[in-house]
């Protein structure tokens, strides 16, 4: 897993949780848009954007759910995201991918092309949910 993503998922920094709380209140609030604009680099913007994407059936964002395995900035400011889904038969895969693409186009104009690779190895399991995600589930 990408260490940057791992740091975000496992971080106990209040700022990360504050950002996630703000995101949940309003899908992409004005305040979050400002956070994204002032983020340090495309990778940090990507993490913030991906933390605004939720599995419609589970009240946890896809970062905390452990669905994002990594991201790489490639030549010419292209980004490749490697992720999985909770199930190979996920009925909302198109919705999730479209939401990711739309938000990248809107909030990361410096990203020329976005490539999303869906992988099944390692297979997702509940142990991949971050501590914060597990707390969200308990409150659900």
Order of alpha helices (4+ residues) and beta strands (2+ residues): alpha-alpha-alpha-alpha-beta-beta-alpha-beta-alpha
